[in-house]
């Protein structure tokens, strides 16, 4: 779903995903084949990822974010909450670059968006 929710933390921030993030999504999702056995398989075709994002933009109750380093503005991961209904939602699509320290803070930021926004 297209949205404008953002949240700043100490070292990281969440911002809405955009069509321009398609190459980063592919790079991140395919960076570690060992880890990838635990997540849904995706294509390395950027156009397919863009189509997926275009479909995502039309879904209500689905909030997808890029996890960015606040100081470098470089993307370090992805996170989302979705299936929002009756004051409830699931969170997932959580993938963080190898070596990134964003894991704990990114979940905290997602919870802040969900419960404070």
Backbone atoms as SQL, in Angstrom:
CREATE TABLE atoms (id INTEGER PRIMARY KEY, chain TEXT, resi INTEGER, resn TEXT, atom TEXT, x REAL, y REAL, z REAL);
INSERT INTO atoms VALUES
  (1, 'A', 1, 'UNK', 'N', 0.844, -1.167, 0.000),
  (2, 'A', 1, 'UNK', 'CA', 0.000, 0.000, 0.000),
  (3, 'A', 1, 'UNK', 'C', 0.895, 1.238, 0.000),
  (4, 'A', 2, 'UNK', 'N', 0.588, 2.167, -0.856),
  (5, 'A', 2, 'UNK', 'CA', 1.354, 3.414, -0.814),
  (6, 'A', 2, 'UNK', 'C', 0.992, 4.144, 0.471),
  (7, 'A', 3, 'UNK', 'N', 2.004, 4.540, 1.199),
  (8, 'A', 3, 'UNK', 'CA', 1.795, 5.252, 2.458),
  (9, 'A', 3, 'UNK', 'C', 2.955, 6.203, 2.665),
  (10, 'A', 4, 'UNK', 'N', 2.847, 7.042, 3.680),
  (11, 'A', 4, 'UNK', 'CA', 3.887, 8.034, 3.958),
  (12, 'A', 4, 'UNK', 'C', 4.445, 7.893, 5.371),
  (13, 'A', 5, 'UNK', 'N', 4.254, 6.732, 5.980),
  (14, 'A', 5, 'UNK', 'CA', 4.720, 6.528, 7.348),
  (15, 'A', 5, 'UNK', 'C', 6.237, 6.387, 7.380),
  (16, 'A', 6, 'UNK', 'N', 6.867, 7.113, 8.281),
  (17, 'A', 6, 'UNK', 'CA', 8.305, 6.984, 8.524),
  (18, 'A', 6, 'UNK', 'C', 8.510, 6.999, 10.033),
  (19, 'A', 7, 'UNK', 'N', 9.658, 6.494, 10.460),
  (20, 'A', 7, 'UNK', 'CA', 9.980, 6.532, 11.885),
  (21, 'A', 7, 'UNK', 'C', 11.497, 6.598, 12.021),
  (22, 'A', 8, 'UNK', 'N', 11.964, 7.588, 12.774),
  (23, 'A', 8, 'UNK', 'CA', 13.389, 7.770, 13.028),
  (24, 'A', 8, 'UNK', 'C', 13.747, 7.120, 14.354),
  (25, 'A', 9, 'UNK', 'N', 14.857, 6.403, 14.370),
  (26, 'A', 9, 'UNK', 'CA', 15.360, 5.820, 15.596),
  (27, 'A', 9, 'UNK', 'C', 16.704, 6.428, 15.941),
  (28, 'A', 10, 'UNK', 'N', 17.499, 5.708, 16.720),
  (29, 'A', 10, 'UNK', 'CA', 18.813, 6.202, 17.117),
  (30, 'A', 10, 'UNK', 'C', 19.808, 6.098, 15.970),
  (31, 'A', 11, 'UNK', 'N', 19.882, 4.929, 15.361),
  (32, 'A', 11, 'UNK', 'CA', 20.835, 4.726, 14.276),
  (33, 'A', 11, 'UNK', 'C', 20.191, 4.392, 12.947),
  (34, 'A', 12, 'UNK', 'N', 18.891, 4.102, 12.983),
  (35, 'A', 12, 'UNK', 'CA', 18.193, 3.651, 11.772),
  (36, 'A', 12, 'UNK', 'C', 16.862, 4.359, 11.641),
  (37, 'A', 13, 'UNK', 'N', 16.312, 4.284, 10.444),
  (38, 'A', 13, 'UNK', 'CA', 14.984, 4.832, 10.198),
  (39, 'A', 13, 'UNK', 'C', 14.236, 3.884, 9.280),
  (40, 'A', 14, 'UNK', 'N', 12.917, 3.935, 9.347),
  (41, 'A', 14, 'UNK', 'CA', 12.076, 3.204, 8.407),
  (42, 'A', 14, 'UNK', 'C', 11.447, 4.226, 7.476),
  (43, 'A', 15, 'UNK', 'N', 11.443, 3.906, 6.199),
  (44, 'A', 15, 'UNK', 'CA', 10.777, 4.747, 5.214),
  (45, 'A', 15, 'UNK', 'C', 9.991, 3.847, 4.276),
  (46, 'A', 16, 'UNK', 'N', 8.943, 4.371, 3.641),
  (47, 'A', 16, 'UNK', 'CA', 8.151, 3.550, 2.727),
  (48, 'A', 16, 'UNK', 'C', 8.990, 3.032, 1.560),
  (49, 'A', 17, 'UNK', 'N', 8.721, 1.826, 1.151),
  (50, 'A', 17, 'UNK', 'CA', 9.392, 1.248, -0.007),
  (51, 'A', 17, 'UNK', 'C', 8.886, 1.948, -1.265),
  (52, 'A', 18, 'UNK', 'N', 9.746, 2.055, -2.276),
  (53, 'A', 18, 'UNK', 'CA', 9.373, 2.667, -3.553),
  (54, 'A', 18, 'UNK', 'C', 9.741, 1.717, -4.686),
  (55, 'A', 19, 'UNK', 'N', 9.255, 2.021, -5.860),
  (56, 'A', 19, 'UNK', 'CA', 9.580, 1.223, -7.039),
  (57, 'A', 19, 'UNK', 'C', 11.090, 1.222, -7.286),
  (58, 'A', 20, 'UNK', 'N', 11.739, 2.318, -6.960),
  (59, 'A', 20, 'UNK', 'CA', 13.190, 2.437, -7.161),
  (60, 'A', 20, 'UNK', 'C', 13.984, 1.512, -6.248),
  (61, 'A', 21, 'UNK', 'N', 13.348, 0.924, -5.247),
  (62, 'A', 21, 'UNK', 'CA', 14.024, -0.004, -4.337),
  (63, 'A', 21, 'UNK', 'C', 14.106, -1.424, -4.883),
  (64, 'A', 22, 'UNK', 'N', 13.521, -1.682, -6.044),
  (65, 'A', 22, 'UNK', 'CA', 13.506, -3.045, -6.604),
  (66, 'A', 22, 'UNK', 'C', 14.901, -3.666, -6.693),
  (67, 'A', 23, 'UNK', 'N', 15.920, -2.949, -7.210),
  (68, 'A', 23, 'UNK', 'CA', 17.256, -3.568, -7.262),
  (69, 'A', 23, 'UNK', 'C', 17.803, -3.922, -5.876),
  (70, 'A', 24, 'UNK', 'N', 17.563, -3.057, -4.886),
  (71, 'A', 24, 'UNK', 'CA', 18.028, -3.350, -3.528),
  (72, 'A', 24, 'UNK', 'C', 17.340, -4.587, -2.971),
  (73, 'A', 25, 'UNK', 'N', 16.043, -4.719, -3.203),
  (74, 'A', 25, 'UNK', 'CA', 15.307, -5.889, -2.713),
  (75, 'A', 25, 'UNK', 'C', 15.931, -7.163, -3.265),
  (76, 'A', 26, 'UNK', 'N', 16.202, -7.169, -4.560),
  (77, 'A', 26, 'UNK', 'CA', 16.800, -8.357, -5.188),
  (78, 'A', 26, 'UNK', 'C', 18.186, -8.622, -4.616),
  (79, 'A', 27, 'UNK', 'N', 19.001, -7.574, -4.526),
  (80, 'A', 27, 'UNK', 'CA', 20.364, -7.728, -3.986),
  (81, 'A', 27, 'UNK', 'C', 20.326, -8.310, -2.576),
  (82, 'A', 28, 'UNK', 'N', 19.474, -7.752, -1.732),
  (83, 'A', 28, 'UNK', 'CA', 19.385, -8.198, -0.344),
  (84, 'A', 28, 'UNK', 'C', 18.845, -9.615, -0.237),
  (85, 'A', 29, 'UNK', 'N', 17.780, -9.890, -0.956),
  (86, 'A', 29, 'UNK', 'CA', 17.135, -11.204, -0.863),
  (87, 'A', 29, 'UNK', 'C', 17.998, -12.318, -1.436),
  (88, 'A', 30, 'UNK', 'N', 18.910, -11.983, -2.353),
  (89, 'A', 30, 'UNK', 'CA', 19.735, -13.014, -2.979),
  (90, 'A', 30, 'UNK', 'C', 21.180, -13.010, -2.483),
  (91, 'A', 31, 'UNK', 'N', 21.495, -12.188, -1.478),
  (92, 'A', 31, 'UNK', 'CA', 22.891, -12.054, -1.045),
  (93, 'A', 31, 'UNK', 'C', 23.435, -13.289, -0.323),
  (94, 'A', 32, 'UNK', 'N', 22.586, -14.075, 0.298),
  (95, 'A', 32, 'UNK', 'CA', 23.058, -15.197, 1.112),
  (96, 'A', 32, 'UNK', 'C', 22.181, -16.422, 0.855),
  (97, 'A', 33, 'UNK', 'N', 22.656, -17.325, 0.038),
  (98, 'A', 33, 'UNK', 'CA', 21.862, -18.487, -0.346),
  (99, 'A', 33, 'UNK', 'C', 21.592, -19.422, 0.842),
  (100, 'A', 34, 'UNK', 'N', 22.476, -19.455, 1.838),
  (101, 'A', 34, 'UNK', 'CA', 22.234, -20.260, 3.047),
  (102, 'A', 34, 'UNK', 'C', 20.989, -19.755, 3.763),
  (103, 'A', 35, 'UNK', 'N', 20.933, -18.455, 3.960),
  (104, 'A', 35, 'UNK', 'CA', 19.796, -17.842, 4.652),
  (105, 'A', 35, 'UNK', 'C', 18.530, -17.934, 3.799),
  (106, 'A', 36, 'UNK', 'N', 18.677, -17.866, 2.494),
  (107, 'A', 36, 'UNK', 'CA', 17.520, -17.834, 1.600),
  (108, 'A', 36, 'UNK', 'C', 16.669, -19.086, 1.665),
  (109, 'A', 37, 'UNK', 'N', 17.191, -20.155, 2.179),
  (110, 'A', 37, 'UNK', 'CA', 16.368, -21.357, 2.275),
  (111, 'A', 37, 'UNK', 'C', 15.228, -21.172, 3.269),
  (112, 'A', 38, 'UNK', 'N', 15.294, -20.120, 4.075),
  (113, 'A', 38, 'UNK', 'CA', 14.252, -19.850, 5.063),
  (114, 'A', 38, 'UNK', 'C', 13.230, -18.812, 4.602),
  (115, 'A', 39, 'UNK', 'N', 13.444, -18.211, 3.434),
  (116, 'A', 39, 'UNK', 'CA', 12.517, -17.185, 2.951),
  (117, 'A', 39, 'UNK', 'C', 12.009, -17.545, 1.564),
  (118, 'A', 40, 'UNK', 'N', 10.917, -16.901, 1.188),
  (119, 'A', 40, 'UNK', 'CA', 10.281, -17.145, -0.104),
  (120, 'A', 40, 'UNK', 'C', 11.258, -16.853, -1.245),
  (121, 'A', 41, 'UNK', 'N', 11.315, -17.726, -2.215),
  (122, 'A', 41, 'UNK', 'CA', 12.208, -17.574, -3.369),
  (123, 'A', 41, 'UNK', 'C', 11.697, -16.452, -4.267),
  (124, 'A', 42, 'UNK', 'N', 12.625, -15.607, -4.743),
  (125, 'A', 42, 'UNK', 'CA', 12.267, -14.556, -5.693),
  (126, 'A', 42, 'UNK', 'C', 13.146, -14.661, -6.925),
  (127, 'A', 43, 'UNK', 'N', 12.719, -14.007, -7.976),
  (128, 'A', 43, 'UNK', 'CA', 13.473, -13.955, -9.222),
  (129, 'A', 43, 'UNK', 'C', 14.518, -12.844, -9.138),
  (130, 'A', 44, 'UNK', 'N', 15.577, -12.974, -9.906),
  (131, 'A', 44, 'UNK', 'CA', 16.579, -11.912, -9.986),
  (132, 'A', 44, 'UNK', 'C', 16.205, -10.878, -11.054),
  (133, 'A', 45, 'UNK', 'N', 15.055, -11.031, -11.672),
  (134, 'A', 45, 'UNK', 'CA', 14.576, -10.127, -12.717),
  (135, 'A', 45, 'UNK', 'C', 13.964, -8.872, -12.080),
  (136, 'A', 46, 'UNK', 'N', 14.592, -7.726, -12.329),
  (137, 'A', 46, 'UNK', 'CA', 14.122, -6.475, -11.735),
  (138, 'A', 46, 'UNK', 'C', 12.689, -6.169, -12.155),
  (139, 'A', 47, 'UNK', 'N', 12.339, -6.424, -13.395),
  (140, 'A', 47, 'UNK', 'CA', 10.972, -6.143, -13.867),
  (141, 'A', 47, 'UNK', 'C', 9.936, -6.954, -13.070),
  (142, 'A', 48, 'UNK', 'N', 10.250, -8.200, -12.763),
  (143, 'A', 48, 'UNK', 'CA', 9.327, -9.006, -11.946),
  (144, 'A', 48, 'UNK', 'C', 9.164, -8.408, -10.552),
  (145, 'A', 49, 'UNK', 'N', 10.273, -7.921, -9.984),
  (146, 'A', 49, 'UNK', 'CA', 10.191, -7.293, -8.661),
  (147, 'A', 49, 'UNK', 'C', 9.371, -6.012, -8.739),
  (148, 'A', 50, 'UNK', 'N', 9.548, -5.240, -9.795),
  (149, 'A', 50, 'UNK', 'CA', 8.758, -4.022, -9.965),
  (150, 'A', 50, 'UNK', 'C', 7.267, -4.344, -10.086),
  (151, 'A', 51, 'UNK', 'N', 6.941, -5.408, -10.802),
  (152, 'A', 51, 'UNK', 'CA', 5.530, -5.825, -10.913),
  (153, 'A', 51, 'UNK', 'C', 4.978, -6.197, -9.536),
  (154, 'A', 52, 'UNK', 'N', 5.787, -6.919, -8.751),
  (155, 'A', 52, 'UNK', 'CA', 5.348, -7.284, -7.400),
  (156, 'A', 52, 'UNK', 'C', 5.071, -6.016, -6.588),
  (157, 'A', 53, 'UNK', 'N', 5.973, -5.035, -6.680),
  (158, 'A', 53, 'UNK', 'CA', 5.788, -3.788, -5.938),
  (159, 'A', 53, 'UNK', 'C', 4.551, -3.032, -6.422),
  (160, 'A', 54, 'UNK', 'N', 4.330, -2.991, -7.723),
  (161, 'A', 54, 'UNK', 'CA', 3.144, -2.310, -8.253),
  (162, 'A', 54, 'UNK', 'C', 1.876, -2.949, -7.695),
  (163, 'A', 55, 'UNK', 'N', 1.870, -4.268, -7.589),
  (164, 'A', 55, 'UNK', 'CA', 0.735, -4.975, -6.993),
  (165, 'A', 55, 'UNK', 'C', 0.621, -4.625, -5.508),
  (166, 'A', 56, 'UNK', 'N', 1.752, -4.619, -4.812),
  (167, 'A', 56, 'UNK', 'CA', 1.775, -4.268, -3.387),
  (168, 'A', 56, 'UNK', 'C', 1.159, -2.884, -3.159),
  (169, 'A', 57, 'UNK', 'N', 1.484, -1.910, -4.022),
  (170, 'A', 57, 'UNK', 'CA', 0.989, -0.542, -3.848),
  (171, 'A', 57, 'UNK', 'C', -0.538, -0.466, -3.849),
  (172, 'A', 58, 'UNK', 'N', -1.214, -1.460, -4.383),
  (173, 'A', 58, 'UNK', 'CA', -2.682, -1.444, -4.452),
  (174, 'A', 58, 'UNK', 'C', -3.338, -2.166, -3.273),
  (175, 'A', 59, 'UNK', 'N', -2.563, -2.852, -2.454),
  (176, 'A', 59, 'UNK', 'CA', -3.129, -3.636, -1.346),
  (177, 'A', 59, 'UNK', 'C', -3.317, -2.773, -0.099),
  (178, 'A', 60, 'UNK', 'N', -4.518, -2.737, 0.405),
  (179, 'A', 60, 'UNK', 'CA', -4.795, -2.011, 1.649),
  (180, 'A', 60, 'UNK', 'C', -4.269, -2.812, 2.844),
  (181, 'A', 61, 'UNK', 'N', -3.885, -2.095, 3.898),
  (182, 'A', 61, 'UNK', 'CA', -3.471, -2.748, 5.133),
  (183, 'A', 61, 'UNK', 'C', -2.133, -3.457, 5.046),
  (184, 'A', 62, 'UNK', 'N', -1.277, -3.017, 4.112),
  (185, 'A', 62, 'UNK', 'CA', 0.031, -3.641, 3.894),
  (186, 'A', 62, 'UNK', 'C', 1.070, -2.524, 3.870),
  (187, 'A', 63, 'UNK', 'N', 1.960, -2.511, 4.847),
  (188, 'A', 63, 'UNK', 'CA', 2.930, -1.432, 5.012),
  (189, 'A', 63, 'UNK', 'C', 4.341, -2.008, 4.927),
  (190, 'A', 64, 'UNK', 'N', 5.043, -1.679, 3.862),
  (191, 'A', 64, 'UNK', 'CA', 6.372, -2.237, 3.576),
  (192, 'A', 64, 'UNK', 'C', 7.386, -1.110, 3.695),
  (193, 'A', 65, 'UNK', 'N', 8.494, -1.380, 4.385),
  (194, 'A', 65, 'UNK', 'CA', 9.487, -0.352, 4.678),
  (195, 'A', 65, 'UNK', 'C', 10.899, -0.796, 4.295),
  (196, 'A', 66, 'UNK', 'N', 11.723, 0.198, 3.984),
  (197, 'A', 66, 'UNK', 'CA', 13.162, 0.007, 3.861),
  (198, 'A', 66, 'UNK', 'C', 13.764, 0.461, 5.184),
  (199, 'A', 67, 'UNK', 'N', 14.688, -0.323, 5.698),
  (200, 'A', 67, 'UNK', 'CA', 15.437, 0.036, 6.903),
  (201, 'A', 67, 'UNK', 'C', 16.696, 0.751, 6.421),
  (202, 'A', 68, 'UNK', 'N', 16.842, 2.017, 6.788),
  (203, 'A', 68, 'UNK', 'CA', 17.996, 2.802, 6.354),
  (204, 'A', 68, 'UNK', 'C', 18.864, 3.196, 7.536),
  (205, 'A', 69, 'UNK', 'N', 20.162, 3.244, 7.305),
  (206, 'A', 69, 'UNK', 'CA', 21.092, 3.797, 8.271),
  (207, 'A', 69, 'UNK', 'C', 20.863, 5.308, 8.294),
  (208, 'A', 70, 'UNK', 'N', 20.619, 5.886, 9.455),
  (209, 'A', 70, 'UNK', 'CA', 20.327, 7.328, 9.540),
  (210, 'A', 70, 'UNK', 'C', 21.502, 8.194, 9.146),
  (211, 'A', 71, 'UNK', 'N', 22.708, 7.699, 9.334),
  (212, 'A', 71, 'UNK', 'CA', 23.879, 8.533, 9.098),
  (213, 'A', 71, 'UNK', 'C', 24.381, 8.441, 7.663),
  (214, 'A', 72, 'UNK', 'N', 24.305, 7.253, 7.080),
  (215, 'A', 72, 'UNK', 'CA', 24.786, 7.075, 5.703),
  (216, 'A', 72, 'UNK', 'C', 23.659, 7.131, 4.684),
  (217, 'A', 73, 'UNK', 'N', 22.407, 7.002, 5.149),
  (218, 'A', 73, 'UNK', 'CA', 21.212, 6.933, 4.288),
  (219, 'A', 73, 'UNK', 'C', 21.247, 5.722, 3.354),
  (220, 'A', 74, 'UNK', 'N', 22.077, 4.750, 3.687),
  (221, 'A', 74, 'UNK', 'CA', 22.151, 3.526, 2.892),
  (222, 'A', 74, 'UNK', 'C', 21.123, 2.514, 3.402),
  (223, 'A', 75, 'UNK', 'N', 20.447, 1.819, 2.495),
  (224, 'A', 75, 'UNK', 'CA', 19.494, 0.798, 2.924),
  (225, 'A', 75, 'UNK', 'C', 20.217, -0.414, 3.499),
  (226, 'A', 76, 'UNK', 'N', 19.683, -0.945, 4.601),
  (227, 'A', 76, 'UNK', 'CA', 20.292, -2.114, 5.232),
  (228, 'A', 76, 'UNK', 'C', 19.308, -3.254, 5.435),
  (229, 'A', 77, 'UNK', 'N', 18.044, -3.044, 5.081),
  (230, 'A', 77, 'UNK', 'CA', 17.092, -4.128, 5.251),
  (231, 'A', 77, 'UNK', 'C', 15.690, -3.750, 4.832),
  (232, 'A', 78, 'UNK', 'N', 14.791, -4.702, 5.064),
  (233, 'A', 78, 'UNK', 'CA', 13.373, -4.574, 4.726),
  (234, 'A', 78, 'UNK', 'C', 12.546, -5.110, 5.887),
  (235, 'A', 79, 'UNK', 'N', 11.370, -4.533, 6.088),
  (236, 'A', 79, 'UNK', 'CA', 10.458, -5.006, 7.129),
  (237, 'A', 79, 'UNK', 'C', 9.052, -4.521, 6.782),
  (238, 'A', 80, 'UNK', 'N', 8.042, -5.235, 7.241),
  (239, 'A', 80, 'UNK', 'CA', 6.666, -4.854, 6.913),
  (240, 'A', 80, 'UNK', 'C', 5.699, -5.317, 7.986),
  (241, 'A', 81, 'UNK', 'N', 4.533, -4.676, 8.005),
  (242, 'A', 81, 'UNK', 'CA', 3.388, -5.287, 8.672),
  (243, 'A', 81, 'UNK', 'C', 2.232, -5.267, 7.690),
  (244, 'A', 82, 'UNK', 'N', 1.400, -6.293, 7.783),
  (245, 'A', 82, 'UNK', 'CA', 0.378, -6.516, 6.761),
  (246, 'A', 82, 'UNK', 'C', -0.788, -7.288, 7.359),
  (247, 'A', 83, 'UNK', 'N', -1.802, -7.511, 6.529),
  (248, 'A', 83, 'UNK', 'CA', -3.044, -8.158, 6.985),
  (249, 'A', 83, 'UNK', 'C', -3.642, -7.402, 8.164),
  (250, 'A', 84, 'UNK', 'N', -3.565, -6.078, 8.087),
  (251, 'A', 84, 'UNK', 'CA', -4.127, -5.243, 9.146),
  (252, 'A', 84, 'UNK', 'C', -5.652, -5.342, 9.094),
  (253, 'A', 85, 'UNK', 'N', -6.236, -5.724, 10.220),
  (254, 'A', 85, 'UNK', 'CA', -7.679, -5.898, 10.295),
  (255, 'A', 85, 'UNK', 'C', -8.116, -5.875, 11.752),
  (256, 'A', 86, 'UNK', 'N', -9.131, -5.130, 12.052),
  (257, 'A', 86, 'UNK', 'CA', -9.693, -5.084, 13.405),
  (258, 'A', 86, 'UNK', 'C', -8.633, -4.797, 14.473),
  (259, 'A', 87, 'UNK', 'N', -7.736, -3.862, 14.184),
  (260, 'A', 87, 'UNK', 'CA', -6.711, -3.483, 15.151),
  (261, 'A', 87, 'UNK', 'C', -5.589, -4.485, 15.317),
  (262, 'A', 88, 'UNK', 'N', -5.483, -5.439, 14.397),
  (263, 'A', 88, 'UNK', 'CA', -4.420, -6.456, 14.450),
  (264, 'A', 88, 'UNK', 'C', -3.676, -6.477, 13.127),
  (265, 'A', 89, 'UNK', 'N', -2.458, -6.974, 13.173),
  (266, 'A', 89, 'UNK', 'CA', -1.658, -7.126, 11.955),
  (267, 'A', 89, 'UNK', 'C', -0.567, -8.157, 12.213),
  (268, 'A', 90, 'UNK', 'N', 0.023, -8.633, 11.145),
  (269, 'A', 90, 'UNK', 'CA', 1.193, -9.513, 11.222),
  (270, 'A', 90, 'UNK', 'C', 2.405, -8.705, 10.785),
  (271, 'A', 91, 'UNK', 'N', 3.580, -9.054, 11.283),
  (272, 'A', 91, 'UNK', 'CA', 4.772, -8.412, 10.753),
  (273, 'A', 91, 'UNK', 'C', 5.692, -9.466, 10.166),
  (274, 'A', 92, 'UNK', 'N', 6.472, -9.053, 9.179),
  (275, 'A', 92, 'UNK', 'CA', 7.371, -9.974, 8.498),
  (276, 'A', 92, 'UNK', 'C', 8.092, -9.295, 7.358),
  (277, 'A', 93, 'UNK', 'N', 8.375, -10.094, 6.300),
  (278, 'A', 93, 'UNK', 'CA', 9.202, -9.630, 5.177),
  (279, 'A', 93, 'UNK', 'C', 10.476, -8.979, 5.718),
  (280, 'A', 94, 'UNK', 'N', 10.965, -9.529, 6.800),
  (281, 'A', 94, 'UNK', 'CA', 12.083, -8.942, 7.528),
  (282, 'A', 94, 'UNK', 'C', 13.372, -9.597, 7.075),
  (283, 'A', 95, 'UNK', 'N', 14.180, -8.827, 6.383),
  (284, 'A', 95, 'UNK', 'CA', 15.483, -9.300, 5.926),
  (285, 'A', 95, 'UNK', 'C', 16.463, -8.157, 6.148),
  (286, 'A', 96, 'UNK', 'N', 17.588, -8.456, 6.785),
  (287, 'A', 96, 'UNK', 'CA', 18.600, -7.447, 7.079),
  (288, 'A', 96, 'UNK', 'C', 19.919, -7.903, 6.472),
  (289, 'A', 97, 'UNK', 'N', 20.675, -6.947, 5.927),
  (290, 'A', 97, 'UNK', 'CA', 21.975, -7.261, 5.333),
  (291, 'A', 97, 'UNK', 'C', 22.872, -7.969, 6.341),
  (292, 'A', 98, 'UNK', 'N', 23.691, -8.871, 5.827),
  (293, 'A', 98, 'UNK', 'CA', 24.689, -9.517, 6.681),
  (294, 'A', 98, 'UNK', 'C', 25.597, -8.444, 7.272),
  (295, 'A', 99, 'UNK', 'N', 25.849, -8.539, 8.565),
  (296, 'A', 99, 'UNK', 'CA', 26.735, -7.591, 9.226),
  (297, 'A', 99, 'UNK', 'C', 26.052, -6.322, 9.712),
  (298, 'A', 100, 'UNK', 'N', 24.809, -6.102, 9.345),
  (299, 'A', 100, 'UNK', 'CA', 24.085, -4.905, 9.789),
  (300, 'A', 100, 'UNK', 'C', 23.692, -5.063, 11.258),
  (301, 'A', 101, 'UNK', 'N', 23.651, -3.946, 11.947),
  (302, 'A', 101, 'UNK', 'CA', 23.222, -3.930, 13.346),
  (303, 'A', 101, 'UNK', 'C', 21.775, -3.451, 13.486),
  (304, 'A', 102, 'UNK', 'N', 21.035, -3.433, 12.387),
  (305, 'A', 102, 'UNK', 'CA', 19.693, -2.844, 12.359),
  (306, 'A', 102, 'UNK', 'C', 18.593, -3.736, 12.918),
  (307, 'A', 103, 'UNK', 'N', 18.860, -4.991, 13.187),
  (308, 'A', 103, 'UNK', 'CA', 17.791, -5.943, 13.509),
  (309, 'A', 103, 'UNK', 'C', 16.892, -5.485, 14.659),
  (310, 'A', 104, 'UNK', 'N', 17.439, -5.291, 15.826),
  (311, 'A', 104, 'UNK', 'CA', 16.624, -4.973, 17.004),
  (312, 'A', 104, 'UNK', 'C', 15.922, -3.632, 16.831),
  (313, 'A', 105, 'UNK', 'N', 16.659, -2.624, 16.391),
  (314, 'A', 105, 'UNK', 'CA', 16.059, -1.296, 16.252),
  (315, 'A', 105, 'UNK', 'C', 14.968, -1.276, 15.184),
  (316, 'A', 106, 'UNK', 'N', 15.128, -2.040, 14.122),
  (317, 'A', 106, 'UNK', 'CA', 14.112, -2.039, 13.061),
  (318, 'A', 106, 'UNK', 'C', 12.781, -2.594, 13.562),
  (319, 'A', 107, 'UNK', 'N', 12.817, -3.612, 14.395),
  (320, 'A', 107, 'UNK', 'CA', 11.576, -4.161, 14.959),
  (321, 'A', 107, 'UNK', 'C', 10.949, -3.148, 15.914),
  (322, 'A', 108, 'UNK', 'N', 11.761, -2.518, 16.736),
  (323, 'A', 108, 'UNK', 'CA', 11.269, -1.485, 17.656),
  (324, 'A', 108, 'UNK', 'C', 10.599, -0.353, 16.877),
  (325, 'A', 109, 'UNK', 'N', 11.225, 0.078, 15.776),
  (326, 'A', 109, 'UNK', 'CA', 10.644, 1.145, 14.958),
  (327, 'A', 109, 'UNK', 'C', 9.323, 0.709, 14.331),
  (328, 'A', 110, 'UNK', 'N', 9.257, -0.531, 13.872),
  (329, 'A', 110, 'UNK', 'CA', 8.011, -1.036, 13.291),
  (330, 'A', 110, 'UNK', 'C', 6.900, -1.055, 14.343),
  (331, 'A', 111, 'UNK', 'N', 7.223, -1.489, 15.549),
  (332, 'A', 111, 'UNK', 'CA', 6.227, -1.491, 16.627),
  (333, 'A', 111, 'UNK', 'C', 5.776, -0.066, 16.943),
  (334, 'A', 112, 'UNK', 'N', 6.708, 0.875, 16.924),
  (335, 'A', 112, 'UNK', 'CA', 6.339, 2.272, 17.182),
  (336, 'A', 112, 'UNK', 'C', 5.379, 2.786, 16.114),
  (337, 'A', 113, 'UNK', 'N', 5.645, 2.459, 14.856),
  (338, 'A', 113, 'UNK', 'CA', 4.720, 2.877, 13.795),
  (339, 'A', 113, 'UNK', 'C', 3.356, 2.240, 14.020),
  (340, 'A', 114, 'UNK', 'N', 3.345, 0.965, 14.312),
  (341, 'A', 114, 'UNK', 'CA', 2.077, 0.247, 14.471),
  (342, 'A', 114, 'UNK', 'C', 1.257, 0.763, 15.652),
  (343, 'A', 115, 'UNK', 'N', 1.915, 1.081, 16.762),
  (344, 'A', 115, 'UNK', 'CA', 1.177, 1.422, 17.969),
  (345, 'A', 115, 'UNK', 'C', 1.113, 2.913, 18.283),
  (346, 'A', 116, 'UNK', 'N', 1.975, 3.716, 17.651),
  (347, 'A', 116, 'UNK', 'CA', 1.999, 5.146, 17.959),
  (348, 'A', 116, 'UNK', 'C', 1.518, 6.018, 16.808),
  (349, 'A', 117, 'UNK', 'N', 1.389, 5.466, 15.622),
  (350, 'A', 117, 'UNK', 'CA', 0.988, 6.287, 14.460),
  (351, 'A', 117, 'UNK', 'C', -0.491, 6.161, 14.198);
